[in-house]
Amino acid sequence: MASVRRSARRMAQGVLWGLTAVHVAEAIMLRRRRDLLAALPDADGGAAPARDLAAKVDVIALAGTALDDATAAAARSEMDACGAQVVDLVPGDLPAERALRLLRRVEPDRLGRDPFYTPGGAHEVVVVDPSVTARMEGGPAEDPPLDRAAMVRATLRAQRHAPTASLARVAPRLRAVPTSGADRWRELEQRTAYSQPYGNLHPLLVAAETAHLGAMTAGLLVAPAAAAAALVSWSAQPGVVFGEPTLGASGRLRPPGLAGGSVARLPRAWADNLATVLAGWRATRARMAARRATPLPEPPPRERLFEPRRDTCYWCGGISLVTRLDVGDLLQHKPGEFHLDECAECGHVFQNPALTVEGLDYYYADAYDGLGEELAETSFAALGTIYQNRVEALARFAEPRAWLDVGTGHAHFLLAARRRWPEATFDALDMSDSVEEAARRGRVDTAFRGLFPELAGALPRSYDVVSMHHYLEHTRDPKRELAGVLEVLEPGGHLMIEVPDAEAPWSYRLGRYWWQWGQPQHQHFTTAGNLVAHLEGLGFEIRSVERGPATMGGELFNAIGLVLQHTVRSPHLPWLGVPSLAHRVARVALYGAMVPAMLVAKVADEAKDARLGPDGVGNAYRVVARRT
């Protein structure tokens, strides 16, 4: 027993000394970010000029805020000086804990520079250029006054409509609106809305905060010296981060009450944490009660979801079909099992029986829009490096003038392409409203909504580049899609295609948990050899075939996520019954326990993908072809 106690004490000491190191490193990082967060300049002129400048901006504000003309005018002056269109205003008296959380989320020097970076802000007041308001179709799409959740959504929406023209500035005259535990829960919920359908991240964040406070508090009994070091380093953070500004940094964010705040930080943090936990508990109970009172939707009958089974290969017409995979809907948990056949003659893998149009509509609902829209938005915005690789792959062969991106989604890729070729015309096509939203955000010049083969012959211009990134696998008839390219691509123009690679070794090792199977949305998995041969038959010259460099990675990390979602499904799926309290608690606990494994998997993914090289086979391949 004594040896067990000694082992527990040593483990506690290790954890607490580790926390001390983290606290110190975090304080240094947050201090740097604080020094990069500039204040608004003083507005020139008297009351009338200030009112004139203030009238040239639109204001999105949290209920209870009071933005004076001088601050609005200063924001307008800063926008004119910096070329900005959106300015998130940070109240000069923002409390220390909220200011620390702000700096953990927002890198001031990255905001406005990285087109994929839209982190939100202080969620108090956002000043917007009227041109952005017009593209947002009249404002934040919420009726004022805005509560904290609506303010988070409005801030993100404004930044996404001007990602390279957004700033954050301290507004010394602006006063912060007090927050409650319910406000903080709603803010967390909206900031992690991308995780709501499948990940449910905000309870994990609150649980991690509770564990952190508990470790320092209980550690005083188990390992007093190590706990004291952790507590002192953590309590000193507000003073270290927001103390007297460095030379030349006057006007930076400096919350009030720093002098005595360090001593009282622990009890205040516990009170804030408890209020958030209680608010989350009440909100979750209310949501679950509403769900229980709502009848579950009836899924369509199976015969309307699936076409008759094929006896021949879609691609080559061969009759030697073998089972490659049987899998259910691992993410949405909608009913049905999906069968993938592989052609033993040509290697093509396809869904058999295939979904009908009605089936596709049923399974696509809430996958990329609706409930799943924020997850799709956040996931695609995280692929900046992959988008840049695609840009470089095309830049080796062409300098585009007019580009059509088919299956564009919210056109994240075109943000990267437009930065490389700012003078080119970028049009986009998709079936969903996402392409029209991309146009509203200024990412595309012209948006076309509909099916590509049906629209190809009527598009108003021809193109010297057409791209299809992770699009063909979603289509019912890939060959018809490729034939449509001939109607819009000029002779000498280039076609760039990227699709999942079902020949990848990890597609066999991970089986149903290989994330690129993407069932039930992915219909076809064409081998690189088949695609190259078909393009050559259409009159294309193959310029490059990239496999290793085109990989999207993430096999191990995403496999763990799929296993978790399959094992303890999300409680937020409205087409399923409400799970028990035990299920919801077990879900949070299991996800929390798997965090170390997911971090290890992330590192392992990076390591294995770095070893692929140009001849390796990753989970996707890319073809660039020239129309002769």
Salt bridges, closest charged atoms under 4 A:
GLU26 OE2 - ARG104 NE 2.75
ASP35 OD2 - ARG31 NE 3.66
ASP35 OD1 - ARG34 NH1 3.12
ASP68 OD2 - ARG173 NE 3.07
GLU78 OE2 - ARG169 NE 2.62
ASP80 OD1 - ARG76 NH2 2.93
ASP93 OD2 - ARG175 NE 3.20
GLU97 OE2 - ARG265 NE 2.55
GLU107 OE2 - ARG33 NH2 3.84
GLU107 OE2 - ARG110 NH1 3.42
ASP109 OD2 - ARG32 NH2 3.37
ASP114 OD2 - ARG110 NE 3.01
GLU124 OE2 - ARG98 NH2 2.72
GLU124 OE2 - ARG148 NH1 3.21
ASP129 OD2 - ARG76 NH1 3.01
GLU137 OE2 - ARG440 NH1 3.67
GLU142 OE2 - ARG153 NE 2.84
ASP183 OD1 - ARG186 NH2 2.84
GLU187 OE2 - HIS123 ND1 2.68
GLU187 OE2 - ARG191 NH1 3.81
GLU189 OE2 - HIS202 NE2 3.91
GLU189 OE2 - ARG287 NH2 2.42
GLU209 OE2 - ARG184 NH2 2.79
GLU244 OE2 - ARG254 NH2 3.25
ASP272 OD2 - ARG101 NH1 3.65
ASP272 OD2 - ARG184 NH1 3.42
GLU307 OE2 - ARG476 NH2 2.43
ASP326 OD1 - HIS339 ND1 2.62
ASP341 OD2 - ARG309 NH2 2.66
ASP341 OD1 - HIS339 NE2 2.69
GLU342 OE1 - ARG324 NH1 3.26
GLU358 OE2 - ARG304 NH2 2.48
GLU373 OE2 - HIS410 NE2 3.66
GLU374 OE2 - ARG160 NH2 2.49
GLU377 OE2 - ARG160 NE 3.78
GLU377 OE1 - HIS410 ND1 3.85
GLU377 OE2 - HIS412 NE2 3.07
GLU377 OE1 - ARG441 NH1 2.90
GLU392 OE2 - ARG420 NH1 2.88
ASP405 OD1 - HIS469 ND1 3.84
ASP427 OD2 - ARG461 NH1 2.12
ASP433 OD2 - ARG440 NH2 3.46
GLU436 OE1 - ARG449 NH1 3.50
GLU437 OE2 - HIS161 NE2 3.54
GLU437 OE1 - ARG440 NH2 2.76
GLU437 OE2 - ARG441 NE 3.07
ASP445 OD2 - ARG418 NH2 3.33
ASP464 OD2 - ARG401 NE 3.85
GLU473 OE2 - HIS470 ND1 3.29
GLU490 OE1 - ARG401 NH2 3.03
GLU498 OE2 - ARG390 NH2 2.85
GLU498 OE2 - HIS470 NE2 3.06
GLU498 OE1 - ARG622 NE 2.94
ASP501 OD2 - ARG547 NH2 2.65
GLU503 OE1 - ARG547 NH2 2.86
GLU541 OE1 - ARG626 NH1 3.70
GLU546 OE2 - ARG396 NH2 2.48
GLU546 OE1 - ARG622 NH1 2.47
GLU555 OE1 - LYS608 NZ 2.57
ASP605 OD1 - LYS608 NZ 3.59
ASP609 OD1 - LYS608 NZ 3.14
